[in-house]
Amino acid sequence: MAHVTHHHPQEDRHLGLVAGHWKGRRWEDWANMAFGLLLALSPWLLRFTGLEGATLNAVIIGGLICALSALALTLLDRWEAYISGLLGIWAMLSPWLIGFTAYDMAMLAHIGLGALVVAVAAIEIWQSGAPDAA
């Protein structure tokens, strides 16, 4: 007698998300990894290493974004997008919160790369909630 296994429809939907949806979404993780790396390197690329607070912030926040994105490539979970989005918002607000608004290059790196991270995270979150994504 053949053994028949029954799957719950919710399990099939979940399997579809893992097999199909996440496979097509890797570009977001790669993009945010690149933006995080650029933010971490921006003090040297844009020559604002003399600003200790801005340099430390860029290295820490950029490193966290890069590490989270690398982790998301292996874990296949969307919580990373929420945390990356929050880190991007922090990067955008940090010139005012830390006090380096008078330094154009440091401010440009934080606001520009932070905005890109937020945009990619928002796309990732939106796509993961789309009904036809599975």
Backbone as CSV, one residue per row, in Angstrom:
resi,resn,N_x,N_y,N_z,CA_x,CA_y,CA_z,C_x,C_y,C_z
1,MET,0.839,-1.168,0.000,0.000,0.000,0.000,0.894,1.245,0.000
2,ALA,0.630,2.155,-0.879,1.428,3.368,-1.023,1.117,4.334,0.111
3,HIS,2.159,5.004,0.562,1.986,5.990,1.624,1.737,7.358,0.983
4,VAL,0.665,7.992,1.394,0.300,9.296,0.849,0.517,10.346,1.928
5,THR,1.255,11.375,1.580,1.489,12.467,2.513,0.650,13.655,2.095
6,HIS,-0.061,14.198,3.054,-0.890,15.367,2.779,-0.204,16.603,3.346
7,HIS,-0.148,17.643,2.532,0.421,18.916,2.968,-0.691,19.906,3.188
8,HIS,-0.486,20.707,4.175,-1.416,21.790,4.441,-1.154,22.891,3.411
9,PRO,-2.200,23.560,2.870,-1.978,24.616,1.860,-1.029,25.714,2.341
10,GLN,-1.064,26.003,3.626,-0.180,27.042,4.161,1.278,26.600,4.051
11,GLU,1.550,25.291,4.253,2.907,24.781,4.097,3.363,24.906,2.647
12,ASP,2.468,24.607,1.697,2.809,24.730,0.281,3.138,26.175,-0.064
13,ARG,2.378,27.101,0.508,2.633,28.525,0.253,4.004,28.905,0.802
14,HIS,4.314,28.420,2.003,5.613,28.714,2.607,6.745,28.138,1.758
15,LEU,6.590,26.914,1.301,7.612,26.305,0.451,7.805,27.103,-0.831
16,GLY,6.730,27.632,-1.362,6.818,28.455,-2.560,7.599,29.729,-2.306
17,LEU,7.410,30.324,-1.127,8.161,31.527,-0.789,9.653,31.226,-0.726
18,VAL,9.995,30.116,-0.118,11.415,29.781,0.007,12.001,29.431,-1.349
19,ALA,11.309,28.598,-2.099,11.860,28.118,-3.371,11.855,29.183,-4.455
20,GLY,10.793,29.940,-4.583,10.675,30.872,-5.696,10.921,32.313,-5.337
21,HIS,10.207,32.789,-4.348,10.247,34.210,-4.014,11.631,34.649,-3.563
22,TRP,12.239,33.930,-2.662,13.529,34.349,-2.144,14.622,34.244,-3.188
23,LYS,14.518,33.251,-4.072,15.533,33.092,-5.107,15.616,34.335,-5.984
24,GLY,14.469,34.932,-6.319,14.445,36.110,-7.173,14.761,37.401,-6.451
25,ARG,14.849,37.367,-5.115,15.025,38.594,-4.361,16.457,38.843,-3.936
26,ARG,17.353,38.035,-4.336,18.731,38.203,-3.863,19.362,39.523,-4.284
27,TRP,18.884,40.130,-5.360,19.507,41.378,-5.804,19.409,42.443,-4.726
28,GLU,18.329,42.451,-3.937,18.194,43.453,-2.877,19.287,43.277,-1.825
29,ASP,19.534,42.023,-1.467,20.568,41.763,-0.469,21.951,42.138,-0.983
30,TRP,22.231,41.809,-2.235,23.518,42.193,-2.834,23.649,43.713,-2.929
31,ALA,22.578,44.393,-3.299,22.613,45.855,-3.414,22.878,46.496,-2.057
32,ASN,22.140,46.063,-1.026,22.365,46.654,0.291,23.734,46.297,0.852
33,MET,24.250,45.119,0.491,25.605,44.775,0.911,26.605,45.760,0.293
34,ALA,26.429,46.078,-0.969,27.318,47.039,-1.645,27.172,48.435,-1.040
35,PHE,25.932,48.863,-0.767,25.727,50.189,-0.171,26.335,50.254,1.228
36,GLY,26.208,49.172,1.996,26.812,49.131,3.322,28.326,49.202,3.251
37,LEU,28.900,48.473,2.303,30.346,48.503,2.121,30.811,49.905,1.709
38,LEU,30.085,50.529,0.803,30.431,51.895,0.390,30.351,52.873,1.561
39,LEU,29.304,52.718,2.395,29.180,53.602,3.558,30.352,53.383,4.509
40,ALA,30.712,52.121,4.749,31.829,51.827,5.650,33.153,52.370,5.117
41,LEU,33.324,52.382,3.811,34.563,52.881,3.196,34.529,54.377,2.884
42,SER,33.352,54.989,2.987,33.190,56.390,2.582,34.112,57.374,3.293
43,PRO,34.475,57.177,4.558,35.413,58.145,5.162,36.739,58.234,4.410
44,TRP,37.199,57.117,3.854,38.455,57.119,3.106,38.232,57.519,1.651
45,LEU,37.121,57.052,1.084,36.828,57.400,-0.312,36.529,58.887,-0.478
46,LEU,35.837,59.470,0.495,35.444,60.881,0.408,36.263,61.779,1.328
47,ARG,37.258,61.222,1.950,38.245,61.958,2.752,37.657,62.763,3.911
48,PHE,36.883,62.060,4.750,36.429,62.728,5.971,36.817,61.944,7.224
49,THR,37.973,61.253,7.154,38.433,60.472,8.301,38.796,61.343,9.498
50,GLY,39.013,62.623,9.261,39.306,63.544,10.357,38.104,63.795,11.256
51,LEU,36.920,63.467,10.788,35.709,63.618,11.591,35.450,62.296,12.307
52,GLU,35.924,62.213,13.536,35.888,60.946,14.260,34.473,60.371,14.394
53,GLY,33.506,61.197,14.765,32.133,60.717,14.939,31.525,60.220,13.637
54,ALA,31.714,60.981,12.570,31.167,60.604,11.264,31.850,59.343,10.733
55,THR,33.155,59.235,10.933,33.896,58.058,10.470,33.460,56.814,11.226
56,LEU,33.401,56.903,12.540,32.985,55.771,13.354,31.558,55.344,13.010
57,ASN,30.680,56.316,12.844,29.285,56.026,12.483,29.208,55.326,11.129
58,ALA,29.921,55.841,10.144,29.899,55.245,8.806,30.420,53.810,8.823
59,VAL,31.501,53.571,9.545,32.089,52.237,9.598,31.154,51.261,10.317
60,ILE,30.596,51.668,11.437,29.723,50.773,12.201,28.418,50.507,11.459
61,ILE,27.735,51.549,11.026,26.445,51.378,10.356,26.634,50.671,9.015
62,GLY,27.622,51.068,8.250,27.900,50.406,6.975,28.254,48.942,7.161
63,GLY,29.069,48.659,8.169,29.435,47.277,8.463,28.243,46.433,8.871
64,LEU,27.350,47.003,9.685,26.146,46.278,10.095,25.227,45.995,8.913
65,ILE,25.049,46.980,8.048,24.204,46.794,6.858,24.797,45.703,5.969
66,CYS,26.081,45.762,5.759,26.771,44.769,4.923,26.650,43.372,5.537
67,ALA,26.881,43.257,6.834,26.807,41.957,7.505,25.381,41.400,7.493
68,LEU,24.393,42.250,7.748,22.998,41.799,7.717,22.609,41.300,6.335
69,SER,23.055,42.001,5.317,22.733,41.594,3.955,23.395,40.265,3.604
70,ALA,24.628,40.081,4.050,25.310,38.801,3.821,24.589,37.671,4.553
71,LEU,24.141,37.945,5.763,23.398,36.965,6.533,22.073,36.625,5.866
72,ALA,21.423,37.623,5.312,20.133,37.410,4.646,20.276,36.509,3.421
73,LEU,21.423,36.522,2.794,21.637,35.647,1.642,21.628,34.175,2.031
74,THR,21.977,33.889,3.269,22.006,32.498,3.714,20.782,32.110,4.529
75,LEU,20.235,33.033,5.310,19.107,32.711,6.177,17.756,32.754,5.477
76,LEU,17.664,33.488,4.386,16.416,33.617,3.644,15.263,34.072,4.527
77,ASP,15.478,35.130,5.280,14.446,35.645,6.155,14.316,37.146,5.936
78,ARG,13.098,37.659,6.092,12.900,39.069,5.752,13.113,40.045,6.901
79,TRP,13.350,39.564,8.111,13.583,40.481,9.213,14.772,41.389,8.947
80,GLU,15.720,40.907,8.159,16.908,41.698,7.831,16.537,42.994,7.133
81,ALA,15.509,42.954,6.291,15.111,44.152,5.552,14.618,45.244,6.501
82,TYR,13.897,44.849,7.539,13.411,45.830,8.512,14.571,46.478,9.262
83,ILE,15.524,45.669,9.693,16.675,46.202,10.431,17.551,47.055,9.517
84,SER,17.767,46.600,8.281,18.547,47.402,7.328,17.862,48.740,7.072
85,GLY,16.547,48.723,6.940,15.794,49.969,6.748,15.984,50.928,7.910
86,LEU,15.929,50.403,9.135,16.145,51.250,10.315,17.569,51.801,10.362
87,LEU,18.537,50.961,9.994,19.925,51.433,9.941,20.095,52.509,8.867
88,GLY,19.402,52.351,7.740,19.440,53.372,6.697,18.852,54.684,7.171
89,ILE,17.755,54.600,7.920,17.145,55.820,8.485,18.105,56.480,9.469
90,TRP,18.748,55.662,10.314,19.743,56.215,11.234,20.851,56.930,10.455
91,ALA,21.355,56.287,9.400,22.424,56.900,8.605,21.976,58.252,8.053
92,MET,20.719,58.320,7.589,20.206,59.574,7.026,20.066,60.672,8.084
93,LEU,19.709,60.292,9.302,19.503,61.276,10.370,20.773,61.603,11.146
94,SER,21.778,60.748,11.044,22.973,60.901,11.869,23.748,62.210,11.684
95,PRO,23.743,62.843,10.501,24.455,64.136,10.441,23.904,65.143,11.449
96,TRP,22.619,65.106,11.698,22.010,66.009,12.667,22.136,65.459,14.077
97,LEU,21.984,64.159,14.248,22.033,63.557,15.579,23.442,63.538,16.151
98,ILE,24.432,63.343,15.300,25.818,63.311,15.761,26.475,64.684,15.610
99,GLY,25.991,65.482,14.652,26.470,66.848,14.520,27.573,67.075,13.513
100,PHE,27.405,66.543,12.301,28.397,66.832,11.262,27.736,67.371,9.996
101,THR,26.703,68.161,10.159,26.002,68.738,9.002,26.843,69.765,8.246
102,ALA,27.865,70.291,8.875,28.703,71.293,8.214,29.701,70.668,7.239
103,TYR,29.780,69.350,7.222,30.752,68.657,6.379,30.034,67.944,5.241
104,ASP,30.073,68.562,4.071,29.283,68.102,2.929,29.517,66.646,2.537
105,MET,30.759,66.215,2.427,31.037,64.861,1.967,30.512,63.812,2.954
106,ALA,30.728,64.040,4.236,30.247,63.100,5.258,28.719,63.066,5.251
107,MET,28.118,64.228,5.137,26.654,64.313,5.117,26.102,63.648,3.858
108,LEU,26.715,63.900,2.723,26.282,63.304,1.457,26.355,61.774,1.504
109,ALA,27.438,61.239,2.027,27.599,59.785,2.120,26.511,59.178,2.988
110,HIS,26.268,59.759,4.145,25.287,59.205,5.074,23.854,59.330,4.541
111,ILE,23.512,60.489,4.018,22.137,60.689,3.532,21.904,59.903,2.245
112,GLY,22.826,59.991,1.307,22.652,59.317,0.021,22.633,57.800,0.138
113,LEU,23.636,57.232,0.804,23.686,55.779,0.939,22.604,55.272,1.887
114,GLY,22.292,56.044,2.915,21.193,55.668,3.807,19.869,55.617,3.061
115,ALA,19.638,56.597,2.184,18.399,56.619,1.392,18.324,55.425,0.448
116,LEU,19.446,55.062,-0.154,19.470,53.890,-1.036,19.164,52.608,-0.270
117,VAL,19.725,52.476,0.921,19.457,51.301,1.756,17.974,51.255,2.135
118,VAL,17.415,52.384,2.521,15.989,52.435,2.883,15.124,52.067,1.683
119,ALA,15.452,52.579,0.516,14.664,52.283,-0.685,14.703,50.798,-1.021
120,VAL,15.879,50.202,-0.982,15.995,48.772,-1.293,15.283,47.936,-0.229
121,ALA,15.423,48.305,1.037,14.730,47.579,2.110,13.218,47.682,1.936
122,ALA,12.735,48.864,1.562,11.293,49.042,1.347,10.805,48.170,0.190
123,ILE,11.575,48.094,-0.874,11.217,47.230,-2.008,11.168,45.778,-1.550
124,GLU,12.171,45.381,-0.773,12.233,43.997,-0.284,11.027,43.668,0.602
125,ILE,10.672,44.589,1.493,9.522,44.383,2.381,8.240,44.355,1.570
126,TRP,8.113,45.268,0.627,6.903,45.331,-0.207,6.749,44.049,-1.025
127,GLN,7.836,43.594,-1.625,7.775,42.379,-2.439,7.463,41.150,-1.597
128,SER,7.945,41.114,-0.376,7.685,39.939,0.451,6.249,39.875,0.910
129,GLY,5.542,41.001,0.863,4.134,41.016,1.261,3.183,40.950,0.088
130,ALA,3.704,40.994,-1.140,2.844,40.969,-2.330,2.201,39.596,-2.478
131,PRO,0.881,39.535,-2.730,0.193,38.257,-2.811,0.663,37.369,-3.962
132,ASP,1.144,37.952,-5.039,1.574,37.135,-6.178,3.059,36.814,-6.121
133,ALA,3.691,37.103,-5.002,5.129,36.870,-4.877,5.489,35.401,-4.732
134,ALA,4.551,34.613,-4.238,4.864,33.191,-4.005,4.845,32.392,-5.279
